[in-house]
Amino acid sequence: MAVLGNYAELVGLPDERYAPKIGMSPWSVPLPMVCSSSVPNAGTYAQTVDSAVEWLVSATSEREWKTVLPQLAAYPWDHFDYEAEDLVLQTVVG
């Protein structure tokens, strides 16, 4: 959020057995995951996150994100179902 100059309050969702219908991400998996460190000298998260976010915004600003990120688009759920998220937040936040 900071890279884009935005702020949002993070609100926990009610516990739900895997797989939740709201709040899924590519990292929503039933068991712990192991990340590859095949590029160990790329830098820390803090050192690399700005350029990664800036690249994502630039790469998708004039092209359909599904074309730029086909592996993400292949997931079997809607990554941007904001209407459903808003409905859940109404019950959590009030």
N, CA, C and O atoms as a CHARMM CRD file, in Angstrom:
* protein
*
  376
    1    1 MET  N      0.82900  -1.18800   0.00000 PROA 1      0.00000
    2    1 MET  CA     0.00000   0.00000   0.00000 PROA 1      0.00000
    3    1 MET  C      0.87500   1.25400   0.00000 PROA 1      0.00000
    4    1 MET  O      0.58100   2.22500  -0.69700 PROA 1      0.00000
    5    2 ALA  N      1.93600   1.22500   0.77700 PROA 2      0.00000
    6    2 ALA  CA     2.80200   2.40000   0.88300 PROA 2      0.00000
    7    2 ALA  C      3.43100   2.75800  -0.45400 PROA 2      0.00000
    8    2 ALA  O      3.57700   3.93900  -0.76700 PROA 2      0.00000
    9    3 VAL  N      3.80300   1.76600  -1.24200 PROA 3      0.00000
   10    3 VAL  CA     4.42800   2.02000  -2.54900 PROA 3      0.00000
   11    3 VAL  C      3.49800   2.84300  -3.43000 PROA 3      0.00000
   12    3 VAL  O      3.95000   3.71200  -4.17600 PROA 3      0.00000
   13    4 LEU  N      2.19500   2.56900  -3.34400 PROA 4      0.00000
   14    4 LEU  CA     1.21300   3.27400  -4.17500 PROA 4      0.00000
   15    4 LEU  C      0.63500   4.50000  -3.48100 PROA 4      0.00000
   16    4 LEU  O     -0.22100   5.18700  -4.04000 PROA 4      0.00000
   17    5 GLY  N      1.09900   4.77700  -2.26400 PROA 5      0.00000
   18    5 GLY  CA     0.60000   5.93800  -1.53600 PROA 5      0.00000
   19    5 GLY  C     -0.80700   5.74800  -1.01600 PROA 5      0.00000
   20    5 GLY  O     -1.55800   6.71500  -0.89600 PROA 5      0.00000
   21    6 ASN  N     -1.17600   4.51800  -0.70600 PROA 6      0.00000
   22    6 ASN  CA    -2.52300   4.21200  -0.21000 PROA 6      0.00000
   23    6 ASN  C     -2.46900   3.73700   1.22900 PROA 6      0.00000
   24    6 ASN  O     -1.42000   3.32700   1.72500 PROA 6      0.00000
   25    7 TYR  N     -3.60900   3.79900   1.88800 PROA 7      0.00000
   26    7 TYR  CA    -3.75200   3.25600   3.23100 PROA 7      0.00000
   27    7 TYR  C     -5.08000   2.52400   3.29200 PROA 7      0.00000
   28    7 TYR  O     -6.08700   2.99200   2.76200 PROA 7      0.00000
   29    8 ALA  N     -5.07000   1.38900   3.93400 PROA 8      0.00000
   30    8 ALA  CA    -6.30800   0.64800   4.15300 PROA 8      0.00000
   31    8 ALA  C     -6.22600  -0.00900   5.52200 PROA 8      0.00000
   32    8 ALA  O     -5.15600  -0.43800   5.95400 PROA 8      0.00000
   33    9 GLU  N     -7.33100  -0.08300   6.17700 PROA 9      0.00000
   34    9 GLU  CA    -7.39200  -0.79100   7.44500 PROA 9      0.00000
   35    9 GLU  C     -7.54100  -2.27600   7.13800 PROA 9      0.00000
   36    9 GLU  O     -8.43800  -2.67100   6.39300 PROA 9      0.00000
   37   10 LEU  N     -6.67000  -3.09300   7.70500 PROA 10     0.00000
   38   10 LEU  CA    -6.75500  -4.53100   7.50400 PROA 10     0.00000
   39   10 LEU  C     -7.69300  -5.10800   8.55800 PROA 10     0.00000
   40   10 LEU  O     -7.50800  -4.89800   9.75600 PROA 10     0.00000
   41   11 VAL  N     -8.68800  -5.82800   8.09800 PROA 11     0.00000
   42   11 VAL  CA    -9.71000  -6.38700   8.98000 PROA 11     0.00000
   43   11 VAL  C     -9.71600  -7.90400   8.81300 PROA 11     0.00000
   44   11 VAL  O     -9.78900  -8.40600   7.69100 PROA 11     0.00000
   45   12 GLY  N     -9.64000  -8.63200   9.92300 PROA 12     0.00000
   46   12 GLY  CA    -9.69200 -10.07700   9.85900 PROA 12     0.00000
   47   12 GLY  C    -11.06900 -10.57100   9.46200 PROA 12     0.00000
   48   12 GLY  O    -12.08200  -9.97300   9.82600 PROA 12     0.00000
   49   13 LEU  N    -11.10300 -11.64400   8.72700 PROA 13     0.00000
   50   13 LEU  CA   -12.36900 -12.25500   8.32100 PROA 13     0.00000
   51   13 LEU  C    -12.70700 -13.37900   9.29000 PROA 13     0.00000
   52   13 LEU  O    -11.82000 -13.91600   9.95400 PROA 13     0.00000
   53   14 PRO  N    -13.97900 -13.73500   9.37500 PROA 14     0.00000
   54   14 PRO  CA   -14.34800 -14.85000  10.23500 PROA 14     0.00000
   55   14 PRO  C    -13.62300 -16.12600   9.81000 PROA 14     0.00000
   56   14 PRO  O    -13.39400 -16.35300   8.62200 PROA 14     0.00000
   57   15 ASP  N    -13.26400 -16.95900  10.79500 PROA 15     0.00000
   58   15 ASP  CA   -12.61200 -18.23200  10.47100 PROA 15     0.00000
   59   15 ASP  C    -13.53900 -19.08400   9.62700 PROA 15     0.00000
   60   15 ASP  O    -14.74700 -19.14500   9.85800 PROA 15     0.00000
   61   16 GLU  N    -12.95400 -19.72600   8.66300 PROA 16     0.00000
   62   16 GLU  CA   -13.72000 -20.60000   7.78400 PROA 16     0.00000
   63   16 GLU  C    -12.80100 -21.74200   7.38300 PROA 16     0.00000
   64   16 GLU  O    -11.61100 -21.53300   7.14800 PROA 16     0.00000
   65   17 ARG  N    -13.33700 -22.92300   7.30600 PROA 17     0.00000
   66   17 ARG  CA   -12.51000 -24.04900   6.87700 PROA 17     0.00000
   67   17 ARG  C    -11.96100 -23.78400   5.49100 PROA 17     0.00000
   68   17 ARG  O    -12.54600 -23.04300   4.70100 PROA 17     0.00000
   69   18 TYR  N    -10.82200 -24.40400   5.20900 PROA 18     0.00000
   70   18 TYR  CA   -10.23300 -24.25900   3.88300 PROA 18     0.00000
   71   18 TYR  C    -11.16300 -24.88700   2.85600 PROA 18     0.00000
   72   18 TYR  O    -11.66500 -25.97700   3.13000 PROA 18     0.00000
   73   19 ALA  N    -11.42100 -24.32400   1.75700 PROA 19     0.00000
   74   19 ALA  CA   -10.94000 -23.06200   1.25100 PROA 19     0.00000
   75   19 ALA  C    -12.00400 -21.97800   1.47500 PROA 19     0.00000
   76   19 ALA  O    -13.18200 -22.17900   1.17600 PROA 19     0.00000
   77   20 PRO  N    -11.57800 -20.84700   1.99600 PROA 20     0.00000
   78   20 PRO  CA   -12.54400 -19.77200   2.22600 PROA 20     0.00000
   79   20 PRO  C    -13.09100 -19.25100   0.89800 PROA 20     0.00000
   80   20 PRO  O    -12.40700 -19.28100  -0.12500 PROA 20     0.00000
   81   21 LYS  N    -14.32200 -18.77700   0.93200 PROA 21     0.00000
   82   21 LYS  CA   -14.92800 -18.23500  -0.29200 PROA 21     0.00000
   83   21 LYS  C    -14.52900 -16.77500  -0.50600 PROA 21     0.00000
   84   21 LYS  O    -14.56900 -16.27900  -1.63200 PROA 21     0.00000
   85   22 ILE  N    -14.14600 -16.09200   0.56100 PROA 22     0.00000
   86   22 ILE  CA   -13.75300 -14.68400   0.48500 PROA 22     0.00000
   87   22 ILE  C    -12.32000 -14.55800   1.00600 PROA 22     0.00000
   88   22 ILE  O    -11.94800 -15.19400   1.99200 PROA 22     0.00000
   89   23 GLY  N    -11.53700 -13.74000   0.34000 PROA 23     0.00000
   90   23 GLY  CA   -10.18300 -13.48000   0.80600 PROA 23     0.00000
   91   23 GLY  C     -9.13400 -14.44400   0.29400 PROA 23     0.00000
   92   23 GLY  O     -8.01300 -14.46000   0.80300 PROA 23     0.00000
   93   24 MET  N     -9.47300 -15.25100  -0.70200 PROA 24     0.00000
   94   24 MET  CA    -8.49300 -16.18000  -1.26700 PROA 24     0.00000
   95   24 MET  C     -7.39400 -15.39600  -1.98900 PROA 24     0.00000
   96   24 MET  O     -7.63800 -14.33000  -2.55300 PROA 24     0.00000
   97   25 SER  N     -6.20600 -15.94100  -1.95800 PROA 25     0.00000
   98   25 SER  CA    -5.08200 -15.37600  -2.69500 PROA 25     0.00000
   99   25 SER  C     -4.27300 -16.54000  -3.25800 PROA 25     0.00000
  100   25 SER  O     -4.54700 -17.69400  -2.92600 PROA 25     0.00000
  101   26 PRO  N     -3.28500 -16.26000  -4.10000 PROA 26     0.00000
  102   26 PRO  CA    -2.44400 -17.35500  -4.58700 PROA 26     0.00000
  103   26 PRO  C     -1.72600 -18.08500  -3.44900 PROA 26     0.00000
  104   26 PRO  O     -1.24900 -19.20500  -3.63300 PROA 26     0.00000
  105   27 TRP  N     -1.64800 -17.45600  -2.28600 PROA 27     0.00000
  106   27 TRP  CA    -0.97000 -18.05400  -1.14100 PROA 27     0.00000
  107   27 TRP  C     -1.95000 -18.74700  -0.20000 PROA 27     0.00000
  108   27 TRP  O     -1.55100 -19.21000   0.86800 PROA 27     0.00000
  109   28 SER  N     -3.21500 -18.82700  -0.57500 PROA 28     0.00000
  110   28 SER  CA    -4.22200 -19.52100   0.22900 PROA 28     0.00000
  111   28 SER  C     -4.13300 -21.01700  -0.06100 PROA 28     0.00000
  112   28 SER  O     -4.73500 -21.51900  -1.01000 PROA 28     0.00000
  113   29 VAL  N     -3.38600 -21.70000   0.75800 PROA 29     0.00000
  114   29 VAL  CA    -3.19000 -23.13600   0.58400 PROA 29     0.00000
  115   29 VAL  C     -3.45600 -23.83800   1.90800 PROA 29     0.00000
  116   29 VAL  O     -3.26800 -23.23500   2.96500 PROA 29     0.00000
  117   30 PRO  N     -3.88700 -25.09100   1.88000 PROA 30     0.00000
  118   30 PRO  CA    -4.26100 -25.77500   3.11700 PROA 30     0.00000
  119   30 PRO  C     -3.08100 -26.15200   4.01200 PROA 30     0.00000
  120   30 PRO  O     -3.26400 -26.36700   5.21000 PROA 30     0.00000
  121   31 LEU  N     -1.87300 -26.23500   3.44700 PROA 31     0.00000
  122   31 LEU  CA    -0.69300 -26.62700   4.20900 PROA 31     0.00000
  123   31 LEU  C      0.39400 -25.56800   4.05900 PROA 31     0.00000
  124   31 LEU  O      0.34200 -24.76100   3.13100 PROA 31     0.00000
  125   32 PRO  N      1.38200 -25.55700   4.96000 PROA 32     0.00000
  126   32 PRO  CA     2.47900 -24.58500   4.80700 PROA 32     0.00000
  127   32 PRO  C      3.17200 -24.74200   3.45500 PROA 32     0.00000
  128   32 PRO  O      3.25100 -25.84200   2.90800 PROA 32     0.00000
  129   33 MET  N      3.66900 -23.63400   2.93000 PROA 33     0.00000
  130   33 MET  CA     4.36600 -23.68900   1.65200 PROA 33     0.00000
  131   33 MET  C      5.84300 -23.35500   1.85300 PROA 33     0.00000
  132   33 MET  O      6.21600 -22.70300   2.82900 PROA 33     0.00000
  133   34 VAL  N      6.66500 -23.80200   0.93300 PROA 34     0.00000
  134   34 VAL  CA     8.08300 -23.49300   0.93800 PROA 34     0.00000
  135   34 VAL  C      8.35800 -22.66500  -0.31200 PROA 34     0.00000
  136   34 VAL  O      7.97200 -23.04600  -1.41700 PROA 34     0.00000
  137   35 CYS  N      9.02300 -21.53900  -0.12900 PROA 35     0.00000
  138   35 CYS  CA     9.34900 -20.67500  -1.25800 PROA 35     0.00000
  139   35 CYS  C     10.76200 -20.96600  -1.74100 PROA 35     0.00000
  140   35 CYS  O     11.67100 -21.18700  -0.94100 PROA 35     0.00000
  141   36 SER  N     10.93100 -20.96500  -3.02800 PROA 36     0.00000
  142   36 SER  CA    12.23900 -21.20200  -3.62000 PROA 36     0.00000
  143   36 SER  C     13.15100 -20.01200  -3.34700 PROA 36     0.00000
  144   36 SER  O     12.71500 -18.86100  -3.36400 PROA 36     0.00000
  145   37 SER  N     14.40000 -20.30200  -3.09900 PROA 37     0.00000
  146   37 SER  CA    15.38300 -19.23000  -2.95400 PROA 37     0.00000
  147   37 SER  C     16.41800 -19.34200  -4.07400 PROA 37     0.00000
  148   37 SER  O     17.61500 -19.16400  -3.84900 PROA 37     0.00000
  149   38 SER  N     15.93900 -19.63900  -5.27700 PROA 38     0.00000
  150   38 SER  CA    16.83500 -19.82700  -6.41800 PROA 38     0.00000
  151   38 SER  C     17.50900 -18.53500  -6.86000 PROA 38     0.00000
  152   38 SER  O     18.45400 -18.56900  -7.64700 PROA 38     0.00000
  153   39 VAL  N     17.03800 -17.40100  -6.36500 PROA 39     0.00000
  154   39 VAL  CA    17.66500 -16.11300  -6.65600 PROA 39     0.00000
  155   39 VAL  C     18.02400 -15.47400  -5.31100 PROA 39     0.00000
  156   39 VAL  O     17.43200 -14.46500  -4.92900 PROA 39     0.00000
  157   40 PRO  N     18.98400 -16.05200  -4.59700 PROA 40     0.00000
  158   40 PRO  CA    19.25600 -15.61600  -3.22600 PROA 40     0.00000
  159   40 PRO  C     19.80900 -14.20800  -3.09400 PROA 40     0.00000
  160   40 PRO  O     19.71300 -13.61800  -2.01800 PROA 40     0.00000
  161   41 ASN  N     20.38400 -13.65300  -4.14900 PROA 41     0.00000
  162   41 ASN  CA    20.98600 -12.32700  -4.04200 PROA 41     0.00000
  163   41 ASN  C     20.11500 -11.21700  -4.61800 PROA 41     0.00000
  164   41 ASN  O     20.60100 -10.11400  -4.86900 PROA 41     0.00000
  165   42 ALA  N     18.83600 -11.50100  -4.82800 PROA 42     0.00000
  166   42 ALA  CA    17.94000 -10.49600  -5.40200 PROA 42     0.00000
  167   42 ALA  C     17.67600  -9.36100  -4.43000 PROA 42     0.00000
  168   42 ALA  O     17.39700  -8.24000  -4.85600 PROA 42     0.00000
  169   43 GLY  N     17.75600  -9.62500  -3.14400 PROA 43     0.00000
  170   43 GLY  CA    17.51100  -8.60400  -2.13700 PROA 43     0.00000
  171   43 GLY  C     16.41300  -9.04100  -1.19600 PROA 43     0.00000
  172   43 GLY  O     15.74900 -10.05400  -1.42000 PROA 43     0.00000
  173   44 THR  N     16.23100  -8.28500  -0.16100 PROA 44     0.00000
  174   44 THR  CA    15.18600  -8.58000   0.81400 PROA 44     0.00000
  175   44 THR  C     13.85100  -8.07900   0.28500 PROA 44     0.00000
  176   44 THR  O     13.78800  -7.36600  -0.71700 PROA 44     0.00000
  177   45 TYR  N     12.79400  -8.46500   0.97300 PROA 45     0.00000
  178   45 TYR  CA    11.46300  -7.97100   0.61700 PROA 45     0.00000
  179   45 TYR  C     11.47000  -6.44900   0.58100 PROA 45     0.00000
  180   45 TYR  O     11.01900  -5.83700  -0.38700 PROA 45     0.00000
  181   46 ALA  N     11.98400  -5.85100   1.64100 PROA 46     0.00000
  182   46 ALA  CA    11.99800  -4.38000   1.72900 PROA 46     0.00000
  183   46 ALA  C     12.78500  -3.74700   0.58400 PROA 46     0.00000
  184   46 ALA  O     12.45000  -2.65800   0.12000 PROA 46     0.00000
  185   47 GLN  N     13.82800  -4.43200   0.13300 PROA 47     0.00000
  186   47 GLN  CA    14.65200  -3.89400  -0.95400 PROA 47     0.00000
  187   47 GLN  C     14.02100  -4.08200  -2.32800 PROA 47     0.00000
  188   47 GLN  O     14.34700  -3.34100  -3.25600 PROA 47     0.00000
  189   48 THR  N     13.13300  -5.04800  -2.47800 PROA 48     0.00000
  190   48 THR  CA    12.61900  -5.38600  -3.80800 PROA 48     0.00000
  191   48 THR  C     11.13500  -5.08500  -4.02200 PROA 48     0.00000
  192   48 THR  O     10.68200  -5.05400  -5.16600 PROA 48     0.00000
  193   49 VAL  N     10.37300  -4.86400  -2.96000 PROA 49     0.00000
  194   49 VAL  CA     8.92500  -4.73700  -3.10900 PROA 49     0.00000
  195   49 VAL  C      8.53400  -3.50800  -3.93600 PROA 49     0.00000
  196   49 VAL  O      7.61700  -3.58600  -4.75300 PROA 49     0.00000
  197   50 ASP  N      9.20600  -2.39200  -3.74000 PROA 50     0.00000
  198   50 ASP  CA     8.84700  -1.18800  -4.49500 PROA 50     0.00000
  199   50 ASP  C      8.92000  -1.42200  -5.99500 PROA 50     0.00000
  200   50 ASP  O      7.97900  -1.10300  -6.72300 PROA 50     0.00000
  201   51 SER  N     10.03700  -1.97900  -6.46300 PROA 51     0.00000
  202   51 SER  CA    10.18900  -2.18200  -7.91100 PROA 51     0.00000
  203   51 SER  C      9.21400  -3.23700  -8.43000 PROA 51     0.00000
  204   51 SER  O      8.74500  -3.13900  -9.56400 PROA 51     0.00000
  205   52 ALA  N      8.90200  -4.24700  -7.61200 PROA 52     0.00000
  206   52 ALA  CA     7.94000  -5.26900  -8.05100 PROA 52     0.00000
  207   52 ALA  C      6.54900  -4.67000  -8.21500 PROA 52     0.00000
  208   52 ALA  O      5.87900  -4.93300  -9.21400 PROA 52     0.00000
  209   53 VAL  N      6.11000  -3.87600  -7.25800 PROA 53     0.00000
  210   53 VAL  CA     4.78500  -3.24100  -7.33900 PROA 53     0.00000
  211   53 VAL  C      4.74200  -2.25400  -8.49900 PROA 53     0.00000
  212   53 VAL  O      3.76500  -2.21100  -9.24600 PROA 53     0.00000
  213   54 GLU  N      5.79300  -1.47000  -8.64900 PROA 54     0.00000
  214   54 GLU  CA     5.83700  -0.51400  -9.75400 PROA 54     0.00000
  215   54 GLU  C      5.78800  -1.23000 -11.10200 PROA 54     0.00000
  216   54 GLU  O      5.13600  -0.75600 -12.03200 PROA 54     0.00000
  217   55 TRP  N      6.48200  -2.37900 -11.21300 PROA 55     0.00000
  218   55 TRP  CA     6.42800  -3.14300 -12.46100 PROA 55     0.00000
  219   55 TRP  C      5.01100  -3.65500 -12.71200 PROA 55     0.00000
  220   55 TRP  O      4.50800  -3.54700 -13.83000 PROA 55     0.00000
  221   56 LEU  N      4.35800  -4.21300 -11.68600 PROA 56     0.00000
  222   56 LEU  CA     2.99000  -4.73000 -11.85300 PROA 56     0.00000
  223   56 LEU  C      2.04000  -3.64000 -12.32700 PROA 56     0.00000
  224   56 LEU  O      1.23800  -3.86900 -13.23300 PROA 56     0.00000
  225   57 VAL  N      2.12000  -2.46900 -11.73000 PROA 57     0.00000
  226   57 VAL  CA     1.25000  -1.35700 -12.13300 PROA 57     0.00000
  227   57 VAL  C      1.55000  -0.94200 -13.56400 PROA 57     0.00000
  228   57 VAL  O      0.63100  -0.74200 -14.35800 PROA 57     0.00000
  229   58 SER  N      2.81400  -0.81200 -13.89800 PROA 58     0.00000
  230   58 SER  CA     3.21000  -0.40500 -15.24700 PROA 58     0.00000
  231   58 SER  C      2.80700  -1.45000 -16.28800 PROA 58     0.00000
  232   58 SER  O      2.27100  -1.10500 -17.34100 PROA 58     0.00000
  233   59 ALA  N      3.06200  -2.71000 -15.99600 PROA 59     0.00000
  234   59 ALA  CA     2.79400  -3.78100 -16.95800 PROA 59     0.00000
  235   59 ALA  C      1.30600  -3.97800 -17.22700 PROA 59     0.00000
  236   59 ALA  O      0.92800  -4.46000 -18.29500 PROA 59     0.00000
  237   60 THR  N      0.46900  -3.61200 -16.27400 PROA 60     0.00000
  238   60 THR  CA    -0.97600  -3.83500 -16.43500 PROA 60     0.00000
  239   60 THR  C     -1.76500  -2.54900 -16.65800 PROA 60     0.00000
  240   60 THR  O     -2.99400  -2.57900 -16.72500 PROA 60     0.00000
  241   61 SER  N     -1.07300  -1.43000 -16.77300 PROA 61     0.00000
  242   61 SER  CA    -1.80200  -0.16100 -16.91500 PROA 61     0.00000
  243   61 SER  C     -2.48600  -0.01300 -18.27000 PROA 61     0.00000
  244   61 SER  O     -3.53900   0.61800 -18.36500 PROA 61     0.00000
  245   62 GLU  N     -1.90100  -0.58500 -19.31500 PROA 62     0.00000
  246   62 GLU  CA    -2.49300  -0.45100 -20.65200 PROA 62     0.00000
  247   62 GLU  C     -2.81400  -1.79900 -21.28600 PROA 62     0.00000
  248   62 GLU  O     -3.15800  -1.87400 -22.46600 PROA 62     0.00000
  249   63 ARG  N     -2.69900  -2.86500 -20.49200 PROA 63     0.00000
  250   63 ARG  CA    -2.99300  -4.21400 -20.99800 PROA 63     0.00000
  251   63 ARG  C     -3.85900  -4.93200 -19.98700 PROA 63     0.00000
  252   63 ARG  O     -3.79600  -4.64200 -18.79200 PROA 63     0.00000
  253   64 GLU  N     -4.66100  -5.86000 -20.45000 PROA 64     0.00000
  254   64 GLU  CA    -5.48600  -6.68900 -19.58500 PROA 64     0.00000
  255   64 GLU  C     -4.57400  -7.48800 -18.66000 PROA 64     0.00000
  256   64 GLU  O     -3.65100  -8.15300 -19.13000 PROA 64     0.00000
  257   65 TRP  N     -4.82200  -7.43000 -17.34600 PROA 65     0.00000
  258   65 TRP  CA    -3.93700  -8.10600 -16.39200 PROA 65     0.00000
  259   65 TRP  C     -3.85900  -9.60600 -16.64800 PROA 65     0.00000
  260   65 TRP  O     -2.82500 -10.22000 -16.38300 PROA 65     0.00000
  261   66 LYS  N     -4.92900 -10.20600 -17.15600 PROA 66     0.00000
  262   66 LYS  CA    -4.93400 -11.64700 -17.41100 PROA 66     0.00000
  263   66 LYS  C     -3.95400 -12.03400 -18.51600 PROA 66     0.00000
  264   66 LYS  O     -3.44900 -13.15700 -18.53500 PROA 66     0.00000
  265   67 THR  N     -3.69000 -11.12000 -19.42300 PROA 67     0.00000
  266   67 THR  CA    -2.71100 -11.35400 -20.48500 PROA 67     0.00000
  267   67 THR  C     -1.29400 -11.26200 -19.92700 PROA 67     0.00000
  268   67 THR  O     -0.42100 -12.04600 -20.30000 PROA 67     0.00000
  269   68 VAL  N     -1.07300 -10.31100 -19.04300 PROA 68     0.00000
  270   68 VAL  CA     0.24600 -10.09400 -18.45900 PROA 68     0.00000
  271   68 VAL  C      0.57900 -11.17700 -17.42900 PROA 68     0.00000
  272   68 VAL  O      1.73100 -11.59400 -17.31200 PROA 68     0.00000
  273   69 LEU  N     -0.42900 -11.62900 -16.68800 PROA 69     0.00000
  274   69 LEU  CA    -0.22900 -12.58400 -15.59700 PROA 69     0.00000
  275   69 LEU  C     -1.10000 -13.82500 -15.80600 PROA 69     0.00000
  276   69 LEU  O     -2.00900 -14.07500 -15.01500 PROA 69     0.00000
  277   70 PRO  N     -0.83500 -14.60200 -16.85500 PROA 70     0.00000
  278   70 PRO  CA    -1.70700 -15.73500 -17.17500 PROA 70     0.00000
  279   70 PRO  C     -1.76100 -16.81400 -16.09100 PROA 70     0.00000
  280   70 PRO  O     -2.79500 -17.46300 -15.92900 PROA 70     0.00000
  281   71 GLN  N     -0.67400 -17.02000 -15.34700 PROA 71     0.00000
  282   71 GLN  CA    -0.71400 -18.02400 -14.28200 PROA 71     0.00000
  283   71 GLN  C     -1.64600 -17.59000 -13.16100 PROA 71     0.00000
  284   71 GLN  O     -2.35900 -18.41800 -12.59400 PROA 71     0.00000
  285   72 LEU  N     -1.64800 -16.31500 -12.83800 PROA 72     0.00000
  286   72 LEU  CA    -2.56500 -15.79900 -11.82000 PROA 72     0.00000
  287   72 LEU  C     -4.00400 -15.88600 -12.32700 PROA 72     0.00000
  288   72 LEU  O     -4.91100 -16.22600 -11.56800 PROA 72     0.00000
  289   73 ALA  N     -4.20800 -15.58500 -13.58700 PROA 73     0.00000
  290   73 ALA  CA    -5.54700 -15.63900 -14.17900 PROA 73     0.00000
  291   73 ALA  C     -6.10000 -17.05700 -14.22200 PROA 73     0.00000
  292   73 ALA  O     -7.31500 -17.24200 -14.28200 PROA 73     0.00000
  293   74 ALA  N     -5.22800 -18.05900 -14.19300 PROA 74     0.00000
  294   74 ALA  CA    -5.66600 -19.45600 -14.28400 PROA 74     0.00000
  295   74 ALA  C     -6.26000 -19.98900 -12.98100 PROA 74     0.00000
  296   74 ALA  O     -6.86100 -21.06300 -12.98100 PROA 74     0.00000
  297   75 TYR  N     -6.10700 -19.27200 -11.88200 PROA 75     0.00000
  298   75 TYR  CA    -6.67600 -19.73800 -10.62000 PROA 75     0.00000
  299   75 TYR  C     -8.19300 -19.84900 -10.74900 PROA 75     0.00000
  300   75 TYR  O     -8.81300 -19.05300 -11.45300 PROA 75     0.00000
  301   76 PRO  N     -8.79800 -20.83200 -10.07300 PROA 76     0.00000
  302   76 PRO  CA   -10.23600 -21.08000 -10.24900 PROA 76     0.00000
  303   76 PRO  C    -11.15000 -20.21400  -9.38800 PROA 76     0.00000
  304   76 PRO  O    -12.22000 -20.66900  -8.98300 PROA 76     0.00000
  305   77 TRP  N    -10.75500 -18.98800  -9.10200 PROA 77     0.00000
  306   77 TRP  CA   -11.62300 -18.07300  -8.37300 PROA 77     0.00000
  307   77 TRP  C    -11.34000 -16.64600  -8.82200 PROA 77     0.00000
  308   77 TRP  O    -10.30800 -16.35700  -9.42600 PROA 77     0.00000
  309   78 ASP  N    -12.28000 -15.76800  -8.51100 PROA 78     0.00000
  310   78 ASP  CA   -12.17600 -14.35700  -8.87600 PROA 78     0.00000
  311   78 ASP  C    -11.30100 -13.65100  -7.84400 PROA 78     0.00000
  312   78 ASP  O    -11.64400 -13.61900  -6.66200 PROA 78     0.00000
  313   79 HSD  N    -10.18700 -13.09100  -8.27200 PROA 79     0.00000
  314   79 HSD  CA    -9.28600 -12.39000  -7.35500 PROA 79     0.00000
  315   79 HSD  C     -9.81500 -11.02300  -6.94600 PROA 79     0.00000
  316   79 HSD  O     -9.32400 -10.43300  -5.98300 PROA 79     0.00000
  317   80 PHE  N    -10.78800 -10.52500  -7.64800 PROA 80     0.00000
  318   80 PHE  CA   -11.23800  -9.15400  -7.41900 PROA 80     0.00000
  319   80 PHE  C    -12.74900  -9.08000  -7.22400 PROA 80     0.00000
  320   80 PHE  O    -13.41300  -8.22200  -7.80700 PROA 80     0.00000
  321   81 ASP  N    -13.28700  -9.97200  -6.41000 PROA 81     0.00000
  322   81 ASP  CA   -14.72500  -9.97700  -6.13500 PROA 81     0.00000
  323   81 ASP  C    -15.00100  -9.01000  -4.98300 PROA 81     0.00000
  324   81 ASP  O    -15.32700  -9.42600  -3.87200 PROA 81     0.00000
  325   82 TYR  N    -14.86500  -7.72400  -5.26700 PROA 82     0.00000
  326   82 TYR  CA   -14.98800  -6.70300  -4.24300 PROA 82     0.00000
  327   82 TYR  C    -16.40100  -6.61600  -3.67000 PROA 82     0.00000
  328   82 TYR  O    -16.57200  -6.28600  -2.49600 PROA 82     0.00000
  329   83 GLU  N    -17.40200  -6.90300  -4.47500 PROA 83     0.00000
  330   83 GLU  CA   -18.78500  -6.87000  -3.98600 PROA 83     0.00000
  331   83 GLU  C    -18.98700  -7.91200  -2.88300 PROA 83     0.00000
  332   83 GLU  O    -19.58300  -7.61400  -1.84700 PROA 83     0.00000
  333   84 ALA  N    -18.49700  -9.11600  -3.10200 PROA 84     0.00000
  334   84 ALA  CA   -18.61700 -10.17000  -2.07800 PROA 84     0.00000
  335   84 ALA  C    -17.82400  -9.80500  -0.83400 PROA 84     0.00000
  336   84 ALA  O    -18.28400 -10.04400   0.28300 PROA 84     0.00000
  337   85 GLU  N    -16.64000  -9.23000  -1.00700 PROA 85     0.00000
  338   85 GLU  CA   -15.83500  -8.81400   0.14100 PROA 85     0.00000
  339   85 GLU  C    -16.54100  -7.72200   0.93300 PROA 85     0.00000
  340   85 GLU  O    -16.53900  -7.74900   2.16300 PROA 85     0.00000
  341   86 ASP  N    -17.13900  -6.77300   0.24400 PROA 86     0.00000
  342   86 ASP  CA   -17.86900  -5.70000   0.92600 PROA 86     0.00000
  343   86 ASP  C    -19.02600  -6.24700   1.75300 PROA 86     0.00000
  344   86 ASP  O    -19.27900  -5.77200   2.86100 PROA 86     0.00000
  345   87 LEU  N    -19.72700  -7.24200   1.22100 PROA 87     0.00000
  346   87 LEU  CA   -20.83600  -7.84800   1.97300 PROA 87     0.00000
  347   87 LEU  C    -20.34300  -8.50600   3.25700 PROA 87     0.00000
  348   87 LEU  O    -20.98400  -8.37600   4.30000 PROA 87     0.00000
  349   88 VAL  N    -19.21800  -9.21000   3.19700 PROA 88     0.00000
  350   88 VAL  CA   -18.65100  -9.82600   4.39400 PROA 88     0.00000
  351   88 VAL  C    -18.19300  -8.75700   5.37400 PROA 88     0.00000
  352   88 VAL  O    -18.41900  -8.88900   6.57700 PROA 88     0.00000
  353   89 LEU  N    -17.56000  -7.71000   4.88800 PROA 89     0.00000
  354   89 LEU  CA   -17.09200  -6.65300   5.76700 PROA 89     0.00000
  355   89 LEU  C    -18.23400  -5.94900   6.48300 PROA 89     0.00000
  356   89 LEU  O    -18.06600  -5.49600   7.61500 PROA 89     0.00000
  357   90 GLN  N    -19.38700  -5.85200   5.84300 PROA 90     0.00000
  358   90 GLN  CA   -20.54500  -5.23700   6.50800 PROA 90     0.00000
  359   90 GLN  C    -20.93700  -6.00300   7.75600 PROA 90     0.00000
  360   90 GLN  O    -21.36400  -5.40200   8.74200 PROA 90     0.00000
  361   91 THR  N    -20.79800  -7.31000   7.73100 PROA 91     0.00000
  362   91 THR  CA   -21.14400  -8.10000   8.91000 PROA 91     0.00000
  363   91 THR  C    -20.03000  -8.09100   9.95100 PROA 91     0.00000
  364   91 THR  O    -20.30700  -8.19300  11.14700 PROA 91     0.00000
  365   92 VAL  N    -18.77000  -7.96900   9.51500 PROA 92     0.00000
  366   92 VAL  CA   -17.64300  -7.97100  10.44300 PROA 92     0.00000
  367   92 VAL  C    -17.47100  -6.62300  11.10900 PROA 92     0.00000
  368   92 VAL  O    -17.32400  -6.53700  12.32800 PROA 92     0.00000
  369   93 VAL  N    -17.49000  -5.57000  10.30900 PROA 93     0.00000
  370   93 VAL  CA   -17.22800  -4.21800  10.80600 PROA 93     0.00000
  371   93 VAL  C    -18.50200  -3.53800  11.26600 PROA 93     0.00000
  372   93 VAL  O    -18.49800  -2.78200  12.23700 PROA 93     0.00000
  373   94 GLY  N    -19.58800  -3.80800  10.56800 PROA 94     0.00000
  374   94 GLY  CA   -20.86200  -3.21900  10.95100 PROA 94     0.00000
  375   94 GLY  C    -21.22200  -2.09200  10.14800 PROA 94     0.00000
  376   94 GLY  O    -22.27700  -1.49500  10.36100 PROA 94     0.00000
